[in-house]
Amino acid sequence: MTVNLKDTIQVIQNHLTASAIFADVQIGEPMSAPDTGDKAWAAILLGPRRILETTLATSIEERSVIIRIYINVKREPQQDIEFEMDEIASDTLSRLGGDFELGGDIRQIWVVGMTGAPAYQTVGVNMYRLMDIMVPMIVDDSVTWSA
């Protein structure tokens, strides 16, 4: 069986767009920053994967996506960027953690494995404060063994 995350990633994109927190939510790493004014924006990226368990015929796998949240560091007051990033990350974790069924081939989100890591990144000519939210998901029968 081939695991298809396309439907799941689109459901996540719809969740984030419906939150009205983000000016833009795109799939994939941005090559240039969207014009979002003072609003945060997000990108959804593929994350790590690993086999958790195997049976005689198939495997159970952890597949992850990364939700990367961006806030322009030149916003004022700058200290509010940290507070807003924390609020956005908490809201995002809450929204996705409450939806155990993301569609596609996903059994469930592995809620206790969700993490957030802050960083900085330059996109185009602008520097952004980031929060990478790792969303691990459990997939049954991800690989079928064959001889």
DSSP file (Angstrom, degrees, kcal/mol; ACC not computed):
  #  RESIDUE AA STRUCTURE BP1 BP2  ACC     N-H-->O    O-->H-N    N-H-->O    O-->H-N    TCO  KAPPA ALPHA  PHI   PSI    X-CA   Y-CA   Z-CA
    1    1 A M              0   0    0      0, 0.0     2,-0.5     0, 0.0   143,-0.2   0.000 360.0 360.0 360.0 137.7    0.0    0.0    0.0
    2    2 A T        -     0   0    0    141,-0.1     2,-0.5     2,-0.0   141,-0.1  -0.892 360.0-133.2-100.6 127.0    1.2    3.5   -0.8
    3    3 A V        -     0   0    0     -2,-0.5     2,-0.6   139,-0.3   139,-0.0  -0.673  17.4-159.7 -82.1 127.8    0.4    6.1    1.8
    4    4 A N        +     0   0    0     -2,-0.5   101,-0.7     1,-0.1     4,-0.4  -0.930  15.8 177.4-111.7 112.2   -1.0    9.3    0.3
    5    5 A L     >  +     0   0    0     -2,-0.6     4,-3.1     1,-0.2     5,-0.3   0.451  58.3  96.7 -90.9  -0.6   -0.7   12.3    2.6
    6    6 A K  H  > S+     0   0    0      1,-0.2     4,-2.2     2,-0.2     5,-0.2   0.936  86.4  44.0 -56.5 -51.0   -2.2   14.7    0.0
    7    7 A D  H  > S+     0   0    0     -3,-0.2     4,-2.0     1,-0.2    -1,-0.2   0.911 115.5  49.3 -60.6 -42.3   -5.7   14.6    1.4
    8    8 A T  H  > S+     0   0    0     -4,-0.4     4,-2.3     2,-0.2    -2,-0.2   0.918 110.2  49.6 -64.4 -44.5   -4.4   14.9    5.0
    9    9 A I  H  X S+     0   0    0     -4,-3.1     4,-2.5     1,-0.2    -1,-0.2   0.883 110.7  50.9 -63.2 -38.2   -2.2   17.9    4.2
   10   10 A Q  H  X S+     0   0    0     -4,-2.2     4,-2.2    -5,-0.3    -1,-0.2   0.862 108.3  51.9 -68.0 -34.9   -5.1   19.6    2.5
   11   11 A V  H  X S+     0   0    0     -4,-2.0     4,-2.3    91,-0.2    -2,-0.2   0.918 110.6  48.5 -64.8 -43.0   -7.4   19.0    5.5
   12   12 A I  H  X S+     0   0    0     -4,-2.3     4,-2.5     2,-0.2     5,-0.2   0.926 110.3  51.5 -61.7 -44.8   -4.6   20.6    7.7
   13   13 A Q  H  X S+     0   0    0     -4,-2.5     4,-2.5     1,-0.2    -1,-0.2   0.912 110.0  49.6 -58.4 -42.7   -4.4   23.5    5.3
   14   14 A N  H  X S+     0   0    0     -4,-2.2     4,-2.5     2,-0.2    -1,-0.2   0.895 109.1  52.3 -63.5 -40.7   -8.2   23.9    5.6
   15   15 A H  H  X S+     0   0    0     -4,-2.3     4,-1.0     2,-0.2    -2,-0.2   0.941 113.0  44.1 -57.8 -49.0   -8.1   23.8    9.4
   16   16 A L  H  <>S+     0   0    0     -4,-2.5     6,-0.6     1,-0.2     5,-0.5   0.894 114.0  49.1 -67.6 -40.0   -5.4   26.5    9.5
   17   17 A T  H ><5S+     0   0    0     -4,-2.5     3,-1.4     1,-0.2    -1,-0.2   0.907 108.6  53.8 -64.7 -41.8   -7.2   28.7    6.9
   18   18 A A  H 3<5S+     0   0    0     -4,-2.5    -1,-0.2     1,-0.3    -2,-0.2   0.720  94.3  70.6 -66.2 -21.3  -10.5   28.4    8.7
   19   19 A S  T 3<5S-     0   0    0     -4,-1.0    -1,-0.3    -3,-0.4    -2,-0.2   0.733  91.7-145.1 -68.2 -20.2   -8.9   29.6   12.0
   20   20 A A  T < 5S+     0   0    0     -3,-1.4    -3,-0.1    -4,-0.4    -2,-0.1   0.605  71.9 109.4  62.4  13.4   -8.6   33.1   10.4
   21   21 A I      < +     0   0    0     -5,-0.5    19,-0.6    18,-0.1     2,-0.4   0.832  66.5  63.6 -79.8 -35.6   -5.3   33.5   12.3
   22   22 A F  E     -a   40   0A   0     -6,-0.6    19,-0.2     1,-0.1     3,-0.1  -0.719  63.6-153.9-101.4 138.8   -3.2   33.3    9.1
   23   23 A A  E    S+     0   0A   0     17,-2.9     2,-0.3    -2,-0.4    18,-0.2   0.807  89.7   7.2 -72.5 -29.9   -3.1   35.7    6.2
   24   24 A D  E     -     0   0A   0     16,-0.5    18,-2.4    10,-0.1     2,-0.4  -0.988  58.4-166.9-152.7 142.7   -1.9   32.8    4.0
   25   25 A V  E     +a   42   0A   0     -2,-0.3     2,-0.3    16,-0.2    18,-0.2  -0.960  21.5 177.4-131.6 114.1   -1.4   29.1    4.4
   26   26 A Q  E     -a   43   0A   0     16,-2.4    18,-2.2    -2,-0.4     2,-0.6  -0.819  29.9-123.3-119.0 158.0    0.6   27.4    1.7
   27   27 A I  E    S+a   44   0A   0     -2,-0.3    18,-0.2    16,-0.2     2,-0.1  -0.878  78.4  20.4 -98.5 124.5    1.8   23.9    1.1
   28   28 A G  S    S-     0   0    0     16,-2.7    16,-0.2    -2,-0.6    -2,-0.1  -0.142 102.1 -52.3 102.5 160.4    5.6   23.7    0.6
   29   29 A E        -     0   0    0     14,-0.1     2,-0.2     1,-0.1    -2,-0.1  -0.509  60.7-120.4 -70.1 129.5    8.6   25.9    1.5
   30   30 A P        -     0   0    0      0, 0.0     3,-0.1     0, 0.0    -1,-0.1  -0.485  18.5-165.4 -75.1 140.8    8.1   29.5    0.3
   31   31 A M  S    S+     0   0    0      1,-0.3    93,-0.3    -2,-0.2     2,-0.3   0.682  83.6  18.4 -91.9 -24.8   10.7   30.9   -2.1
   32   32 A S  S    S-     0   0    0     91,-0.1    -1,-0.3    92,-0.1    92,-0.1  -0.987  90.6-104.4-143.2 151.4    9.4   34.4   -1.5
   33   33 A A        -     0   0    0     -2,-0.3     2,-0.1    90,-0.2    92,-0.1  -0.533  34.0-122.8 -77.9 136.2    7.3   35.8    1.4
   34   34 A P        -     0   0    0      0, 0.0     2,-1.3     0, 0.0     3,-0.1  -0.408  30.6-104.0 -71.2 156.6    3.6   36.6    0.7
   35   35 A D        +     0   0    0      1,-0.2    -2,-0.0    -2,-0.1     0, 0.0  -0.698  60.8 150.0 -82.3  96.2    2.4   40.1    1.3
   36   36 A T    >   -     0   0    0     -2,-1.3     3,-1.9     1,-0.3     2,-0.2   0.347  39.0-146.8-112.5   3.9    0.6   39.6    4.6
   37   37 A G  T 3  S-     0   0    0      1,-0.3    -1,-0.3    -3,-0.1    35,-0.2  -0.480  72.8 -23.2  64.2-129.7    1.0   42.9    6.3
   38   38 A D  T 3  S+     0   0    0     -2,-0.2    -1,-0.3    33,-0.1     2,-0.2   0.381 112.5 107.3 -95.5   3.2    1.2   42.4   10.0
   39   39 A K  S <  S-     0   0    0     -3,-1.9    33,-0.2     1,-0.1    -3,-0.1  -0.486  71.6-113.4 -84.2 153.0   -0.5   39.0   10.0
   40   40 A A  E     -a   22   0A   0    -19,-0.6   -17,-2.9    -2,-0.2   -16,-0.5  -0.390  31.2-163.1 -72.8 157.9    1.2   35.7   10.6
   41   41 A W  E     - B   0  70A   0     29,-1.8    29,-3.2   -19,-0.2     2,-0.3  -0.927   1.6-148.9-139.2 167.1    1.4   33.1    7.8
   42   42 A A  E     -aB  25  69A   0    -18,-2.4   -16,-2.4    -2,-0.3     2,-0.4  -0.958   8.1-159.1-141.0 153.1    2.1   29.4    7.6
   43   43 A A  E     -aB  26  68A   0     25,-2.1    25,-3.1    -2,-0.3     2,-0.5  -0.973  15.3-142.4-128.0 146.5    3.6   26.7    5.4
   44   44 A I  E     +aB  27  67A   0    -18,-2.2   -16,-2.7    -2,-0.4     2,-0.3  -0.951  26.8 177.3-112.4 123.1    2.9   23.0    5.6
   45   45 A L  E     - B   0  66A   0     21,-3.0    21,-3.1    -2,-0.5     2,-0.2  -0.862  34.6-100.2-124.4 153.9    6.0   20.8    4.9
   46   46 A L  E     - B   0  65A   0     -2,-0.3    19,-0.3    19,-0.2    17,-0.0  -0.507  43.2-165.9 -69.5 144.0    6.7   17.1    4.9
   47   47 A G  E     -     0   0A   0     17,-2.7    17,-0.2     1,-0.3    19,-0.1  -0.442  30.6 -53.3-117.5-167.5    8.4   15.9    8.1
   48   48 A P  E     -     0   0A   0      0, 0.0    16,-1.3     0, 0.0     2,-0.3  -0.155  45.9-159.4 -68.3 163.6   10.2   12.8    9.2
   49   49 A R  E     + B   0  63A   0     14,-0.2     2,-0.3    87,-0.1    14,-0.2  -0.988  11.9 172.4-141.0 150.6    8.8    9.3    9.0
   50   50 A R  E     - B   0  62A   0     12,-2.2    12,-3.2    -2,-0.3     2,-0.4  -0.988  35.9-109.2-157.2 150.9    9.7    6.0   10.8
   51   51 A I  E     - B   0  61A   0     -2,-0.3    10,-0.3    10,-0.2     3,-0.1  -0.687  29.2-178.8 -80.0 128.6    8.4    2.5   11.1
   52   52 A L  E     -     0   0A   0      8,-3.0     2,-0.3    -2,-0.4     9,-0.2   0.845  63.7  -6.2 -94.7 -43.7    7.0    1.9   14.6
   53   53 A E  E     - B   0  60A   0      7,-1.7     7,-2.7     2,-0.0    -1,-0.4  -0.963  59.5-149.8-148.3 160.3    6.0   -1.7   14.4
   54   54 A T  E     - B   0  59A   0     -2,-0.3     5,-0.2     5,-0.2     2,-0.2  -0.963   3.9-166.4-132.3 154.5    5.8   -4.6   11.9
   55   55 A T        -     0   0    0      3,-3.2     5,-0.0    -2,-0.3    -2,-0.0  -0.584  50.1 -86.9-116.7-173.2    3.6   -7.6   11.4
   56   56 A L  S    S+     0   0    0     -2,-0.2     3,-0.1     1,-0.2    -2,-0.0   0.784 126.2  22.3 -67.2 -24.4    4.2  -10.5    9.1
   57   57 A A  S    S+     0   0    0      1,-0.1    88,-2.4    87,-0.1     2,-0.2   0.718 126.0  11.4-115.4 -27.8    2.5   -8.7    6.3
   58   58 A T  E     - C   0 144A   0     86,-0.2    -3,-3.2    84,-0.0     2,-0.3  -0.762  60.6-122.2-143.0-177.8    2.6   -4.9    7.0
   59   59 A S  E     -B   54   0A   0     84,-0.8    83,-1.6    -5,-0.2    82,-0.6  -0.885  11.4-134.6-129.2 163.0    3.9   -2.1    9.1
   60   60 A I  E     -BC  53 140A   0     -7,-2.7    -8,-3.0    -2,-0.3    -7,-1.7  -0.989  35.3-169.5-114.8 128.5    2.6    0.7   11.3
   61   61 A E  E     -BC  51 139A   0     78,-2.7    78,-2.9    -2,-0.5     2,-0.6  -0.855  25.7-135.6-124.9 151.1    4.4    3.9   10.6
   62   62 A E  E     -BC  50 138A   0    -12,-3.2   -12,-2.2    -2,-0.3     2,-0.4  -0.944  27.0-177.2-101.4 120.8    4.7    7.4   12.0
   63   63 A R  E     -BC  49 137A   0     74,-2.5    74,-3.0    -2,-0.6     2,-0.3  -0.943   7.5-163.2-115.5 140.8    4.4   10.1    9.3
   64   64 A S  E     - C   0 136A   0    -16,-1.3   -17,-2.7    -2,-0.4     2,-0.3  -0.914  14.6-163.5-126.9 150.7    4.8   13.7   10.2
   65   65 A V  E     -BC  46 135A   0     70,-1.5    70,-3.0    -2,-0.3     2,-0.5  -0.933  17.9-138.4-121.2 154.8    4.1   17.1    8.7
   66   66 A I  E     -BC  45 134A   0    -21,-3.1   -21,-3.0    -2,-0.3     2,-0.7  -0.956   5.3-156.6-113.8 127.5    5.6   20.4    9.9
   67   67 A I  E     -BC  44 133A   0     66,-2.7    66,-2.9    -2,-0.5     2,-0.6  -0.925  13.8-160.9-101.4 114.1    3.5   23.5   10.2
   68   68 A R  E     -BC  43 132A   0    -25,-3.1   -25,-2.1    -2,-0.7     2,-0.4  -0.869   2.4-159.9-102.0 116.4    5.9   26.4   10.0
   69   69 A I  E     -BC  42 131A   0     62,-2.6    62,-1.3    -2,-0.6     2,-0.4  -0.809   6.7-160.7 -98.8 134.9    4.5   29.7   11.4
   70   70 A Y  E     +BC  41 130A   0    -29,-3.2   -29,-1.8    -2,-0.4     2,-0.4  -0.947  14.9 174.7-120.6 134.1    6.0   32.9   10.3
   71   71 A I  E     - C   0 129A   0     58,-1.9    58,-3.4    -2,-0.4     2,-0.2  -0.991  38.6-113.3-134.0 130.5    5.8   36.4   11.9
   72   72 A N  E >   - C   0 128A   0     -2,-0.4     3,-1.3    56,-0.2    56,-0.2  -0.419  19.0-144.3 -63.1 128.7    7.9   39.3   10.6
   73   73 A V  T 3  S+     0   0    0     54,-2.1    -1,-0.2     1,-0.3    55,-0.1   0.611  92.6  69.2 -73.2 -11.1   10.5   40.3   13.2
   74   74 A K  T 3  S+     0   0    0     53,-0.4    -1,-0.3     2,-0.1     4,-0.1   0.453  72.8 116.4 -87.1   0.8   10.2   44.0   12.3
   75   75 A R    <   -     0   0    0     -3,-1.3     6,-0.2     3,-0.1     5,-0.1  -0.361  68.3 -95.7 -67.2 149.2    6.7   44.3   13.8
   76   76 A E  S    S+     0   0    0      1,-0.2     2,-0.1     2,-0.1    -2,-0.1  -0.915 104.2  32.4-119.1 147.2    6.3   46.5   16.7
   77   77 A P  S >  S-     0   0    0      0, 0.0     3,-1.2     0, 0.0     4,-0.4   0.583  77.5-161.4 -71.3 139.8    6.3   46.1   19.6
   78   78 A Q  T >> S+     0   0    0      1,-0.3     3,-1.5     2,-0.2     4,-0.6   0.813  84.4  62.8 -63.0 -32.9    8.8   43.4   19.1
   79   79 A Q  H >> S+     0   0    0      1,-0.3     4,-1.0     2,-0.2     3,-0.6   0.814  94.1  64.1 -63.8 -26.5    8.2   41.7   22.5
   80   80 A D  H <> S+     0   0    0     -3,-1.2     4,-2.8     1,-0.2    -1,-0.3   0.717  86.6  72.5 -68.8 -19.3    4.6   41.0   21.4
   81   81 A I  H <> S+     0   0    0     -3,-1.5     4,-2.6    -4,-0.4    -1,-0.2   0.919  97.2  48.6 -60.2 -43.0    5.9   38.7   18.6
   82   82 A E  H <X S+     0   0    0     -3,-0.6     4,-2.0    -4,-0.6    -1,-0.2   0.917 112.8  47.0 -64.0 -43.0    6.9   36.1   21.2
   83   83 A F  H  X S+     0   0    0     -4,-1.0     4,-2.1     2,-0.2    -2,-0.2   0.919 114.1  47.1 -65.6 -43.4    3.5   36.3   23.0
   84   84 A E  H  X S+     0   0    0     -4,-2.8     4,-2.8     2,-0.2     5,-0.2   0.905 109.9  53.2 -65.6 -41.1    1.6   36.1   19.7
   85   85 A M  H  X S+     0   0    0     -4,-2.6     4,-2.6    -5,-0.2    -1,-0.2   0.909 109.3  49.6 -60.1 -41.8    3.7   33.2   18.5
   86   86 A D  H  X S+     0   0    0     -4,-2.0     4,-2.4     2,-0.2    -1,-0.2   0.915 112.1  47.7 -63.8 -42.7    2.9   31.3   21.7
   87   87 A E  H  X S+     0   0    0     -4,-2.1     4,-2.5     2,-0.2    -2,-0.2   0.918 113.2  47.7 -63.9 -43.9   -0.8   32.0   21.3
   88   88 A I  H  X S+     0   0    0     -4,-2.8     4,-2.5     2,-0.2    -2,-0.2   0.918 112.5  48.9 -64.6 -43.6   -0.8   30.9   17.6
   89   89 A A  H  X S+     0   0    0     -4,-2.6     4,-2.6    -5,-0.2     5,-0.2   0.917 112.1  48.8 -62.9 -43.0    1.1   27.7   18.4
   90   90 A S  H  X S+     0   0    0     -4,-2.4     4,-2.3     2,-0.2    -2,-0.2   0.917 112.5  48.1 -62.6 -43.5   -1.2   26.8   21.2
   91   91 A D  H  X S+     0   0    0     -4,-2.5     4,-2.6     2,-0.2    -2,-0.2   0.912 112.5  48.8 -63.0 -42.5   -4.3   27.4   19.1
   92   92 A T  H  X S+     0   0    0     -4,-2.5     4,-2.4     2,-0.2     5,-0.3   0.923 111.8  48.2 -65.1 -45.0   -2.8   25.3   16.2
   93   93 A L  H  X S+     0   0    0     -4,-2.6     4,-2.6     1,-0.2    -1,-0.2   0.908 113.2  49.3 -60.5 -42.1   -1.9   22.4   18.6
   94   94 A S  H  X S+     0   0    0     -4,-2.3     4,-1.5    -5,-0.2    -2,-0.2   0.923 111.2  48.4 -64.1 -45.8   -5.4   22.6   20.1
   95   95 A R  H  < S+     0   0    0     -4,-2.6     4,-0.4     1,-0.2    -2,-0.2   0.933 118.9  38.0 -61.5 -47.6   -7.2   22.6   16.7
   96   96 A L  H >< S+     0   0    0     -4,-2.4     3,-1.1     1,-0.2    -2,-0.2   0.870 113.0  55.7 -76.2 -35.7   -5.2   19.7   15.3
   97   97 A G  H 3< S+     0   0    0     -4,-2.6    -1,-0.2    -5,-0.3    -2,-0.2   0.795 105.4  54.4 -64.9 -27.2   -5.1   17.7   18.5
   98   98 A G  T 3< S+     0   0    0     -4,-1.5     2,-0.7     1,-0.2    -1,-0.3   0.589  99.2  66.6 -82.0 -10.2   -8.9   17.8   18.6
   99   99 A D    <   +     0   0    0     -3,-1.1    -1,-0.2    -4,-0.4    10,-0.1  -0.769  54.9 167.1-113.1  85.2   -9.2   16.4   15.1
  100  100 A F        +     0   0    0     -2,-0.7     2,-0.8     1,-0.2     9,-0.3   0.709  67.7  65.4 -70.6 -18.2   -7.9   12.8   15.5
  101  101 A E        +     0   0    0      7,-0.1    -1,-0.2     1,-0.1     7,-0.1  -0.850  54.1 163.8-109.7  96.3   -9.4   11.9   12.0
  102  102 A L        -     0   0    0     -2,-0.8   -91,-0.2     1,-0.3    -1,-0.1   0.376  46.1-123.3 -94.4   4.4   -7.6   13.9    9.4
  103  103 A G  S >  S+     0   0    0      3,-0.3     3,-1.3     1,-0.2    -1,-0.3  -0.206  73.2  67.6  84.0-178.5   -8.7   11.8    6.5
  104  104 A G  T 3  S-     0   0    0      1,-0.2    -1,-0.2   -97,-0.1   -99,-0.1  -0.408 117.7 -29.0  66.0-138.5   -6.7   10.0    3.9
  105  105 A D  T 3  S+     0   0    0   -101,-0.7    35,-0.5    -2,-0.1     2,-0.4   0.224 101.6 120.6 -97.6  12.9   -4.6    7.1    5.2
  106  106 A I    <   -     0   0    0     -3,-1.3    -3,-0.3     1,-0.2    33,-0.2  -0.646  43.1-168.7 -87.0 129.4   -4.1    8.4    8.7
  107  107 A R        -     0   0    0     31,-3.0     2,-0.3    -2,-0.4    -1,-0.2   0.932  69.1 -39.6 -74.5 -49.4   -5.4    6.5   11.7
  108  108 A Q  E     -D  138   0A   0     30,-1.1    30,-3.2    -7,-0.1     2,-0.4  -0.983  58.3 -92.1-167.8 161.9   -4.9    9.3   14.1
  109  109 A I  E     -D  137   0A   0     -2,-0.3     2,-1.4    -9,-0.3    28,-0.3  -0.700  36.6-129.5 -78.8 138.1   -2.6   12.2   15.2
  110  110 A W    >   -     0   0    0     26,-3.0     3,-1.6    -2,-0.4     4,-0.3  -0.715  31.0-175.0 -88.5  87.9   -0.1   11.1   17.8
  111  111 A V  G >  S+     0   0    0     -2,-1.4     3,-1.8     1,-0.3    -1,-0.2   0.854  75.3  55.2 -58.9 -43.3   -1.0   14.0   20.1
  112  112 A V  G 3  S+     0   0    0      1,-0.3    -1,-0.3    -3,-0.2    -2,-0.1   0.653 105.0  56.7 -69.4 -12.1    1.6   13.4   22.8
  113  113 A G  G <  S+     0   0    0     -3,-1.6    -1,-0.3    23,-0.2     2,-0.2   0.464  78.0 115.9 -94.4  -2.4    4.3   13.5   20.1
  114  114 A M    <   +     0   0    0     -3,-1.8     2,-0.3    -4,-0.3    21,-0.2  -0.494  42.9 174.4 -70.5 133.1    3.4   17.0   18.9
  115  115 A T  E     -E  134   0A   0     19,-1.3    19,-2.4    -2,-0.2     2,-0.4  -0.913  23.6-148.6-135.8 161.7    6.2   19.5   19.5
  116  116 A G  E     -E  133   0A   0     -2,-0.3    17,-0.2    17,-0.2    15,-0.0  -1.000  10.8-173.3-133.1 134.6    7.0   23.1   18.7
  117  117 A A  E     -E  132   0A   0     15,-2.2    15,-2.7    -2,-0.4     2,-0.1  -0.982  15.2-142.5-130.8 121.2   10.5   24.5   18.1
  118  118 A P  E     +E  131   0A   0      0, 0.0     2,-0.3     0, 0.0    13,-0.2  -0.435  33.4 142.3 -80.4 155.8   11.2   28.3   17.7
  119  119 A A  E     -E  130   0A   0     11,-1.5    11,-2.9    -2,-0.1     2,-0.3  -0.930  41.5-108.5-166.4-174.9   13.7   29.7   15.2
  120  120 A Y  E     +E  129   0A   0     -2,-0.3     2,-0.3     9,-0.2     9,-0.2  -0.961  30.2 176.4-128.9 150.6   14.5   32.5   12.8
  121  121 A Q  E     -E  128   0A   0      7,-2.0     7,-2.9    -2,-0.3     2,-0.5  -0.980  24.7-134.1-153.8 143.2   14.6   32.4    9.0
  122  122 A T  E     -E  127   0A   0     -2,-0.3     2,-0.5     5,-0.2     5,-0.2  -0.864  20.2-175.6 -97.0 130.2   15.1   34.9    6.2
  123  123 A V  E >   -E  126   0A   0      3,-2.8     3,-1.9    -2,-0.5     2,-0.5  -0.986  66.9 -36.9-125.3 118.9   12.6   34.6    3.3
  124  124 A G  T 3  S-     0   0    0     -2,-0.5   -92,-0.1   -93,-0.3    -2,-0.0  -0.573 126.0 -29.6  65.7-120.5   13.4   37.0    0.4
  125  125 A V  T 3  S+     0   0    0     -2,-0.5     2,-0.3   -92,-0.1    -1,-0.3   0.368 121.6  89.5-107.8   2.3   14.6   40.1    2.1
  126  126 A N  E <   - E   0 123A   0     -3,-1.9    -3,-2.8   -54,-0.0     2,-0.4  -0.796  64.9-141.0-106.5 143.5   12.6   39.8    5.3
  127  127 A M  E     - E   0 122A   0     -2,-0.3   -54,-2.1    -5,-0.2   -53,-0.4  -0.831  23.1-164.1 -99.0 140.9   13.5   38.0    8.5
  128  128 A Y  E     -CE  72 121A   0     -7,-2.9    -7,-2.0    -2,-0.4     2,-0.5  -0.930  23.0-128.6-126.7 146.5   10.8   36.0   10.3
  129  129 A R  E     -CE  71 120A   0    -58,-3.4   -58,-1.9    -2,-0.4     2,-0.3  -0.812  40.5-160.6 -84.4 132.9   10.3   34.6   13.8
  130  130 A L  E     -CE  70 119A   0    -11,-2.9   -11,-1.5    -2,-0.5     2,-0.3  -0.775  25.3-167.5-116.0 157.5    9.3   30.9   13.2
  131  131 A M  E     -CE  69 118A   0    -62,-1.3   -62,-2.6    -2,-0.3     2,-0.7  -0.903  13.3-157.4-138.6 117.7    7.6   28.2   15.1
  132  132 A D  E     -CE  68 117A   0    -15,-2.7   -15,-2.2    -2,-0.3     2,-0.7  -0.854   8.1-163.6 -93.3 117.0    7.9   24.7   13.6
  133  133 A I  E     -CE  67 116A   0    -66,-2.9   -66,-2.7    -2,-0.7     2,-0.5  -0.905   7.6-149.9-103.5 116.7    5.1   22.5   14.9
  134  134 A M  E     -CE  66 115A   0    -19,-2.4   -19,-1.3    -2,-0.7   -68,-0.2  -0.754  10.0-168.2 -87.2 125.0    5.7   18.8   14.3
  135  135 A V  E     -C   65   0A   0    -70,-3.0   -70,-1.5    -2,-0.5     2,-0.3  -0.866   6.2-164.1-117.1  94.8    2.5   16.9   13.8
  136  136 A P  E     -C   64   0A   0      0, 0.0   -26,-3.0     0, 0.0     2,-0.4  -0.594   7.0-168.6 -81.3 141.0    3.2   13.1   14.0
  137  137 A M  E     -CD  63 109A   0    -74,-3.0   -74,-2.5   -28,-0.3     2,-0.5  -0.961  18.9-126.8-130.4 146.1    0.4   10.8   12.7
  138  138 A I  E     -CD  62 108A   0    -30,-3.2   -31,-3.0    -2,-0.4   -30,-1.1  -0.802  23.4-169.5 -96.2 131.1    0.0    7.1   12.9
  139  139 A V  E >   -C   61   0A   0    -78,-2.9   -78,-2.7    -2,-0.5     3,-0.5  -0.981   9.9-147.8-123.1 122.9   -0.6    5.2    9.7
  140  140 A D  E 3  S+C   60   0A   0    -35,-0.5   -80,-0.2    -2,-0.5   -78,-0.0  -0.599  79.9   8.9 -84.4 150.9   -1.6    1.5    9.6
  141  141 A D  E 3  S+     0   0A   0    -82,-0.6    -1,-0.2    -2,-0.2   -81,-0.2   0.865  76.3 155.4  51.8  44.7   -0.5   -0.8    6.9
  142  142 A S  E <   +     0   0A   0    -83,-1.6     2,-0.4    -3,-0.5  -139,-0.3   0.825  65.8  28.1 -73.3 -30.9    2.0    1.8    5.5
  143  143 A V  E     -     0   0A   0    -84,-0.3   -84,-0.8  -141,-0.1     2,-0.6  -0.998  69.5-152.7-132.2 132.9    4.3   -0.8    3.9
  144  144 A T  E     -C   58   0A   0     -2,-0.4   -86,-0.2  -143,-0.2     2,-0.2  -0.925  21.8-133.4-104.8 123.4    3.3   -4.2    2.6
  145  145 A W        +     0   0    0    -88,-2.4     2,-0.3    -2,-0.6    -2,-0.0  -0.513  28.4 179.0 -76.1 139.9    6.1   -6.7    2.7
  146  146 A S              0   0    0     -2,-0.2   -89,-0.0     1,-0.1    -2,-0.0  -0.983 360.0 360.0-139.8 152.8    6.7   -8.8   -0.5
  147  147 A A              0   0    0     -2,-0.3    -1,-0.1     0, 0.0    -2,-0.0   0.429 360.0 360.0 -97.3 360.0    9.2  -11.5   -1.4
